[in-house]
């Protein structure tokens, strides 16, 4: 059974195949394996966001997080979570949600 770190709570999540991606209130991204419904934690990443993660969107070529810090971060889907791009919202403040589906 999976539990969040003590001072964090889930803000957003997305599912891709058997992997659940959970963005939390402290700016971390947690990868949880749902194979056999055992919900085991695979890895936790510090995303670089200065605020809570408001959206997580996963795909086979990239995954994205948005945050209350006004940025969208796009990562390569690797174990080291390499940043491909950062988009900053200078005029809007925080980003409350986002959605993206490639070719769907």
TIVO-2410 file (N, C-alpha, C; in nm, 3 decimals):
# residues 104
REC num residu      c1      c2      c3 atome chaine
REC   1      X   0.084  -0.117   0.000     N      A
REC   1      X   0.000   0.000   0.000    CA      A
REC   1      X   0.088   0.124   0.000     C      A
REC   2      X   0.049   0.225  -0.078     N      A
REC   2      X   0.127   0.347  -0.095    CA      A
REC   2      X   0.076   0.458  -0.005     C      A
REC   3      X   0.166   0.535   0.054     N      A
REC   3      X   0.128   0.651   0.135    CA      A
REC   3      X   0.209   0.772   0.093     C      A
REC   4      X   0.148   0.889   0.093     N      A
REC   4      X   0.216   1.014   0.057    CA      A
REC   4      X   0.311   1.055   0.169     C      A
REC   5      X   0.414   1.135   0.135     N      A
REC   5      X   0.500   1.192   0.240    CA      A
REC   5      X   0.416   1.271   0.341     C      A
REC   6      X   0.465   1.286   0.461     N      A
REC   6      X   0.385   1.335   0.573    CA      A
REC   6      X   0.315   1.469   0.553     C      A
REC   7      X   0.379   1.567   0.493     N      A
REC   7      X   0.317   1.699   0.482    CA      A
REC   7      X   0.258   1.725   0.344     C      A
REC   8      X   0.257   1.628   0.258     N      A
REC   8      X   0.207   1.645   0.121    CA      A
REC   8      X   0.076   1.569   0.103     C      A
REC   9      X  -0.001   1.616   0.005     N      A
REC   9      X  -0.122   1.545  -0.030    CA      A
REC   9      X  -0.140   1.550  -0.181     C      A
REC  10      X  -0.208   1.452  -0.239     N      A
REC  10      X  -0.226   1.448  -0.385    CA      A
REC  10      X  -0.305   1.569  -0.434     C      A
REC  11      X  -0.259   1.626  -0.545     N      A
REC  11      X  -0.326   1.739  -0.608    CA      A
REC  11      X  -0.383   1.698  -0.743     C      A
REC  12      X  -0.310   1.610  -0.813     N      A
REC  12      X  -0.351   1.570  -0.948    CA      A
REC  12      X  -0.287   1.436  -0.982     C      A
REC  13      X  -0.345   1.370  -1.080     N      A
REC  13      X  -0.288   1.242  -1.122    CA      A
REC  13      X  -0.328   1.209  -1.265     C      A
REC  14      X  -0.249   1.121  -1.326     N      A
REC  14      X  -0.279   1.070  -1.459    CA      A
REC  14      X  -0.230   0.926  -1.464     C      A
REC  15      X  -0.296   0.846  -1.544     N      A
REC  15      X  -0.264   0.705  -1.557    CA      A
REC  15      X  -0.218   0.676  -1.698     C      A
REC  16      X  -0.107   0.606  -1.711     N      A
REC  16      X  -0.056   0.561  -1.840    CA      A
REC  16      X  -0.015   0.415  -1.825     C      A
REC  17      X  -0.083   0.329  -1.896     N      A
REC  17      X  -0.062   0.184  -1.884    CA      A
REC  17      X  -0.082   0.143  -1.738     C      A
REC  18      X   0.019   0.086  -1.675     N      A
REC  18      X   0.005   0.041  -1.537    CA      A
REC  18      X   0.071   0.136  -1.437     C      A
REC  19      X   0.109   0.257  -1.484     N      A
REC  19      X   0.180   0.352  -1.399    CA      A
REC  19      X   0.090   0.471  -1.367     C      A
REC  20      X   0.074   0.499  -1.239     N      A
REC  20      X  -0.003   0.614  -1.193    CA      A
REC  20      X   0.095   0.725  -1.154     C      A
REC  21      X   0.078   0.843  -1.214     N      A
REC  21      X   0.162   0.959  -1.187    CA      A
REC  21      X   0.083   1.051  -1.095     C      A
REC  22      X   0.138   1.082  -0.978     N      A
REC  22      X   0.068   1.164  -0.879    CA      A
REC  22      X   0.151   1.289  -0.850     C      A
REC  23      X   0.093   1.406  -0.875     N      A
REC  23      X   0.155   1.532  -0.838    CA      A
REC  23      X   0.103   1.576  -0.704     C      A
REC  24      X   0.193   1.624  -0.616     N      A
REC  24      X   0.148   1.656  -0.481    CA      A
REC  24      X   0.158   1.804  -0.447     C      A
REC  25      X   0.115   1.837  -0.328     N      A
REC  25      X   0.108   1.976  -0.281    CA      A
REC  25      X   0.244   2.037  -0.253     C      A
REC  26      X   0.350   1.956  -0.250     N      A
REC  26      X   0.486   2.005  -0.226    CA      A
REC  26      X   0.570   2.013  -0.353     C      A
REC  27      X   0.510   1.986  -0.468     N      A
REC  27      X   0.582   1.994  -0.594    CA      A
REC  27      X   0.655   1.868  -0.635     C      A
REC  28      X   0.624   1.757  -0.573     N      A
REC  28      X   0.686   1.629  -0.608    CA      A
REC  28      X   0.595   1.549  -0.700     C      A
REC  29      X   0.657   1.465  -0.781     N      A
REC  29      X   0.586   1.373  -0.869    CA      A
REC  29      X   0.620   1.231  -0.826     C      A
REC  30      X   0.517   1.153  -0.798     N      A
REC  30      X   0.534   1.015  -0.751    CA      A
REC  30      X   0.487   0.919  -0.859     C      A
REC  31      X   0.567   0.818  -0.887     N      A
REC  31      X   0.529   0.715  -0.983    CA      A
REC  31      X   0.492   0.590  -0.904     C      A
REC  32      X   0.369   0.544  -0.924     N      A
REC  32      X   0.316   0.431  -0.849    CA      A
REC  32      X   0.277   0.321  -0.948     C      A
REC  33      X   0.332   0.203  -0.926     N      A
REC  33      X   0.303   0.087  -1.011    CA      A
REC  33      X   0.172   0.025  -0.968     C      A
REC  34      X   0.079   0.016  -1.063     N      A
REC  34      X  -0.052  -0.041  -1.032    CA      A
REC  34      X  -0.067  -0.185  -1.082     C      A
REC  35      X   0.043  -0.244  -1.127     N      A
REC  35      X   0.038  -0.383  -1.169    CA      A
REC  35      X  -0.009  -0.469  -1.051     C      A
REC  36      X  -0.103  -0.555  -1.075     N      A
REC  36      X  -0.159  -0.644  -0.973    CA      A
REC  36      X  -0.225  -0.566  -0.860     C      A
REC  37      X  -0.254  -0.439  -0.882     N      A
REC  37      X  -0.323  -0.353  -0.786    CA      A
REC  37      X  -0.254  -0.348  -0.650     C      A
REC  38      X  -0.120  -0.351  -0.648     N      A
REC  38      X  -0.051  -0.342  -0.519    CA      A
REC  38      X  -0.004  -0.200  -0.486     C      A
REC  39      X  -0.012  -0.105  -0.583     N      A
REC  39      X   0.018   0.036  -0.561    CA      A
REC  39      X   0.154   0.056  -0.494     C      A
REC  40      X   0.259   0.000  -0.551     N      A
REC  40      X   0.392   0.016  -0.494    CA      A
REC  40      X   0.461   0.139  -0.555     C      A
REC  41      X   0.527   0.216  -0.469     N      A
REC  41      X   0.599   0.335  -0.511    CA      A
REC  41      X   0.723   0.294  -0.589     C      A
REC  42      X   0.736   0.345  -0.712     N      A
REC  42      X   0.851   0.316  -0.795    CA      A
REC  42      X   0.959   0.421  -0.775     C      A
REC  43      X   0.917   0.548  -0.779     N      A
REC  43      X   1.013   0.657  -0.767    CA      A
REC  43      X   0.941   0.787  -0.734     C      A
REC  44      X   1.012   0.878  -0.667     N      A
REC  44      X   0.963   1.012  -0.638    CA      A
REC  44      X   1.062   1.112  -0.694     C      A
REC  45      X   1.010   1.213  -0.765     N      A
REC  45      X   1.094   1.315  -0.826    CA      A
REC  45      X   1.063   1.452  -0.768     C      A
REC  46      X   1.167   1.534  -0.746     N      A
REC  46      X   1.148   1.676  -0.721    CA      A
REC  46      X   1.141   1.740  -0.859     C      A
REC  47      X   1.029   1.803  -0.890     N      A
REC  47      X   1.005   1.853  -1.026    CA      A
REC  47      X   1.073   1.985  -1.056     C      A
REC  48      X   1.108   2.061  -0.954     N      A
REC  48      X   1.161   2.195  -0.975    CA      A
REC  48      X   1.054   2.302  -0.962     C      A
REC  49      X   0.929   2.262  -0.949     N      A
REC  49      X   0.822   2.359  -0.927    CA      A
REC  49      X   0.836   2.420  -0.787     C      A
REC  50      X   0.804   2.549  -0.777     N      A
REC  50      X   0.806   2.617  -0.647    CA      A
REC  50      X   0.670   2.615  -0.579     C      A
REC  51      X   0.571   2.559  -0.644     N      A
REC  51      X   0.438   2.550  -0.588    CA      A
REC  51      X   0.385   2.409  -0.599     C      A
REC  52      X   0.257   2.395  -0.569     N      A
REC  52      X   0.195   2.263  -0.578    CA      A
REC  52      X   0.174   2.225  -0.725     C      A
REC  53      X   0.171   2.097  -0.752     N      A
REC  53      X   0.145   2.049  -0.888    CA      A
REC  53      X  -0.005   2.044  -0.908     C      A
REC  54      X  -0.053   2.119  -1.005     N      A
REC  54      X  -0.197   2.130  -1.028    CA      A
REC  54      X  -0.247   2.035  -1.136     C      A
REC  55      X  -0.158   1.991  -1.227     N      A
REC  55      X  -0.198   1.896  -1.332    CA      A
REC  55      X  -0.079   1.807  -1.368     C      A
REC  56      X  -0.111   1.684  -1.403     N      A
REC  56      X  -0.014   1.590  -1.456    CA      A
REC  56      X  -0.075   1.531  -1.582     C      A
REC  57      X   0.001   1.535  -1.691     N      A
REC  57      X  -0.045   1.477  -1.819    CA      A
REC  57      X   0.067   1.389  -1.872     C      A
REC  58      X   0.036   1.261  -1.896     N      A
REC  58      X   0.137   1.164  -1.938    CA      A
REC  58      X   0.112   1.117  -2.080     C      A
REC  59      X   0.219   1.093  -2.151     N      A
REC  59      X   0.214   1.035  -2.284    CA      A
REC  59      X   0.337   0.950  -2.307     C      A
REC  60      X   0.345   0.885  -2.421     N      A
REC  60      X   0.460   0.799  -2.448    CA      A
REC  60      X   0.585   0.877  -2.484     C      A
REC  61      X   0.570   0.999  -2.538     N      A
REC  61      X   0.686   1.079  -2.578    CA      A
REC  61      X   0.726   1.183  -2.477     C      A
REC  62      X   0.639   1.214  -2.383     N      A
REC  62      X   0.670   1.315  -2.282    CA      A
REC  62      X   0.564   1.308  -2.172     C      A
REC  63      X   0.595   1.372  -2.063     N      A
REC  63      X   0.493   1.398  -1.963    CA      A
REC  63      X   0.512   1.539  -1.912     C      A
REC  64      X   0.399   1.598  -1.867     N      A
REC  64      X   0.397   1.739  -1.831    CA      A
REC  64      X   0.336   1.759  -1.694     C      A
REC  65      X   0.386   1.862  -1.627     N      A
REC  65      X   0.327   1.904  -1.501    CA      A
REC  65      X   0.302   2.055  -1.508     C      A
REC  66      X   0.193   2.099  -1.448     N      A
REC  66      X   0.170   2.242  -1.432    CA      A
REC  66      X   0.164   2.269  -1.283     C      A
REC  67      X   0.183   2.397  -1.247     N      A
REC  67      X   0.196   2.428  -1.106    CA      A
REC  67      X   0.135   2.562  -1.071     C      A
REC  68      X   0.112   2.579  -0.942     N      A
REC  68      X   0.067   2.707  -0.890    CA      A
REC  68      X   0.176   2.813  -0.900     C      A
REC  69      X   0.300   2.772  -0.935     N      A
REC  69      X   0.408   2.870  -0.955    CA      A
REC  69      X   0.403   2.935  -1.094     C      A
REC  70      X   0.304   2.898  -1.176     N      A
REC  70      X   0.285   2.959  -1.307    CA      A
REC  70      X   0.368   2.898  -1.419     C      A
REC  71      X   0.420   2.777  -1.398     N      A
REC  71      X   0.499   2.712  -1.503    CA      A
REC  71      X   0.437   2.579  -1.543     C      A
REC  72      X   0.468   2.542  -1.668     N      A
REC  72      X   0.443   2.408  -1.719    CA      A
REC  72      X   0.580   2.350  -1.749     C      A
REC  73      X   0.607   2.232  -1.700     N      A
REC  73      X   0.736   2.166  -1.725    CA      A
REC  73      X   0.709   2.040  -1.806     C      A
REC  74      X   0.788   2.023  -1.911     N      A
REC  74      X   0.775   1.909  -2.001    CA      A
REC  74      X   0.901   1.824  -1.987     C      A
REC  75      X   0.883   1.697  -1.961     N      A
REC  75      X   0.994   1.606  -1.932    CA      A
REC  75      X   1.000   1.492  -2.033     C      A
REC  76      X   1.122   1.441  -2.052     N      A
REC  76      X   1.139   1.316  -2.126    CA      A
REC  76      X   1.101   1.203  -2.032     C      A
REC  77      X   1.033   1.102  -2.082     N      A
REC  77      X   0.992   0.992  -1.994    CA      A
REC  77      X   1.107   0.895  -1.966     C      A
REC  78      X   1.201   0.941  -1.884     N      A
REC  78      X   1.316   0.860  -1.843    CA      A
REC  78      X   1.320   0.851  -1.692     C      A
REC  79      X   1.403   0.764  -1.639     N      A
REC  79      X   1.415   0.748  -1.494    CA      A
REC  79      X   1.476   0.870  -1.426     C      A
REC  80      X   1.550   0.954  -1.502     N      A
REC  80      X   1.613   1.073  -1.444    CA      A
REC  80      X   1.527   1.198  -1.458     C      A
REC  81      X   1.415   1.188  -1.525     N      A
REC  81      X   1.322   1.298  -1.544    CA      A
REC  81      X   1.392   1.422  -1.599     C      A
REC  82      X   1.439   1.411  -1.721     N      A
REC  82      X   1.510   1.521  -1.786    CA      A
REC  82      X   1.410   1.622  -1.844     C      A
REC  83      X   1.432   1.751  -1.813     N      A
REC  83      X   1.343   1.856  -1.862    CA      A
REC  83      X   1.370   1.884  -2.009     C      A
REC  84      X   1.263   1.883  -2.088     N      A
REC  84      X   1.271   1.919  -2.229    CA      A
REC  84      X   1.242   2.068  -2.247     C      A
REC  85      X   1.148   2.121  -2.167     N      A
REC  85      X   1.110   2.261  -2.182    CA      A
REC  85      X   1.036   2.309  -2.058     C      A
REC  86      X   1.046   2.440  -2.033     N      A
REC  86      X   0.971   2.505  -1.927    CA      A
REC  86      X   0.895   2.622  -1.990     C      A
REC  87      X   0.766   2.626  -1.967     N      A
REC  87      X   0.683   2.734  -2.018    CA      A
REC  87      X   0.636   2.815  -1.897     C      A
REC  88      X   0.661   2.945  -1.900     N      A
REC  88      X   0.626   3.032  -1.788    CA      A
REC  88      X   0.508   3.121  -1.824     C      A
REC  89      X   0.411   3.127  -1.736     N      A
REC  89      X   0.295   3.214  -1.752    CA      A
REC  89      X   0.322   3.343  -1.676     C      A
REC  90      X   0.370   3.447  -1.745     N      A
REC  90      X   0.407   3.571  -1.678    CA      A
REC  90      X   0.287   3.655  -1.636     C      A
REC  91      X   0.178   3.646  -1.709     N      A
REC  91      X   0.065   3.734  -1.684    CA      A
REC  91      X  -0.047   3.670  -1.603     C      A
REC  92      X  -0.052   3.539  -1.599     N      A
REC  92      X  -0.167   3.472  -1.539    CA      A
REC  92      X  -0.146   3.430  -1.394     C      A
REC  93      X  -0.025   3.428  -1.347     N      A
REC  93      X  -0.002   3.377  -1.211    CA      A
REC  93      X   0.002   3.227  -1.212     C      A
REC  94      X  -0.085   3.164  -1.137     N      A
REC  94      X  -0.081   3.019  -1.129    CA      A
REC  94      X  -0.161   2.951  -1.240     C      A
REC  95      X  -0.120   2.831  -1.274     N      A
REC  95      X  -0.191   2.748  -1.371    CA      A
REC  95      X  -0.271   2.646  -1.291     C      A
REC  96      X  -0.401   2.650  -1.306     N      A
REC  96      X  -0.485   2.565  -1.222    CA      A
REC  96      X  -0.511   2.427  -1.281     C      A
REC  97      X  -0.505   2.414  -1.415     N      A
REC  97      X  -0.523   2.284  -1.477    CA      A
REC  97      X  -0.480   2.289  -1.622     C      A
REC  98      X  -0.456   2.172  -1.679     N      A
REC  98      X  -0.426   2.161  -1.821    CA      A
REC  98      X  -0.467   2.022  -1.866     C      A
REC  99      X  -0.485   2.011  -1.999     N      A
REC  99      X  -0.521   1.884  -2.059    CA      A
REC  99      X  -0.458   1.876  -2.196     C      A
REC 100      X  -0.408   1.758  -2.231     N      A
REC 100      X  -0.346   1.739  -2.362    CA      A
REC 100      X  -0.353   1.592  -2.398     C      A
REC 101      X  -0.398   1.563  -2.517     N      A
REC 101      X  -0.398   1.426  -2.568    CA      A
REC 101      X  -0.351   1.431  -2.712     C      A
REC 102      X  -0.236   1.376  -2.740     N      A
REC 102      X  -0.177   1.374  -2.873    CA      A
REC 102      X  -0.250   1.274  -2.960     C      A
REC 103      X  -0.305   1.321  -3.070     N      A
REC 103      X  -0.373   1.239  -3.172    CA      A
REC 103      X  -0.492   1.163  -3.117     C      A
REC 104      X  -0.559   1.216  -3.016     N      A
REC 104      X  -0.679   1.152  -2.964    CA      A
REC 104      X  -0.797   1.245  -2.984     C      A
***
